[in-house]
Amino acid sequence: MRPDVTHPPTVTCDSLGKTWKGGLAAVSPTDLVLHAGQTTALVGPSGCGKSTILRMVAGLETPSTGCVTIDGAPPAEILRRAGLSVAFQDPSLLPWRTVRGNIELALTLARHPVDRAAVDQLIMLVGLDGFGDTRPAELSGGMRQRAAIARALATEPRLLLLDEPFGAVDELTRQQLVQDLPRIWEARGTTTLLVTHSVTEAVMLSDRVIVLSPRPAKVVADIDIPLPRPRFPGLARTPEFVTLVDDVFAALSHGAAMADRTIAAQ
């Protein structure tokens, strides 16, 4: 059966693990389900394996153990049918194309019609209005990142993978994007996986936060985020939000302590 890329998928990681050449373990065998239509955030210490998990879900890294299936199909099949899109911290824009040209190329490669009005709307949404005909070399790092986010959203993917997507933008723009962009994937019912170092950002954006231990990554906590949507700016000051942020930090500390005990016992 061919996978349905018109509806948000469920992603299943079954004993998913990764060990690099030389024997360095990046991800311990992990069972994880990303529920259809939800936004799931992965948080953990720097270098713990968050991005490696995301890349295996995207089909860009081969697991050493286990597998990933997206509604029962391998990631390569979903990629082939343009059912998933990835935005990395490194924008990787084509330097000879303008902002608009980079976004339109994503549509062309996915065999989607190029709707110039829709592309212009995306450019405006990410705060690049007036820069559609500008090439990447003329943009700041944060502006290039915003263009990459627009490119990832252009094909209306059913599965959206975001690896530190706001890392290069200034704080004011970051806050605005955190408010504006979820409305796009929420309206489309997109299944979203977000990798972030920011606990506050994870709680603000997600329906669920998966806390990972230091490398090799293993799940320390799976925290439900039962906050109302749409999320409003003042939500971060409410007791409910602060409690959830504290819960995530407590899980991170617990994971670090577990890792320290394991190292001490070796």
Beta strands, then each sheet from edge to edge (+ up, - down):
strand 1: 11-19
strand 2: 25-34
strand 3: 39-43
strand 4: 65-70
strand 5: 84-87
strand 6: 159-163
strand 7: 191-195
strand 8: 208-212
strand 9: 219-224
sheet 1: 2+ 1- 4+
sheet 2: 5+ 6+ 7+ 3+ 8+ 9-
end
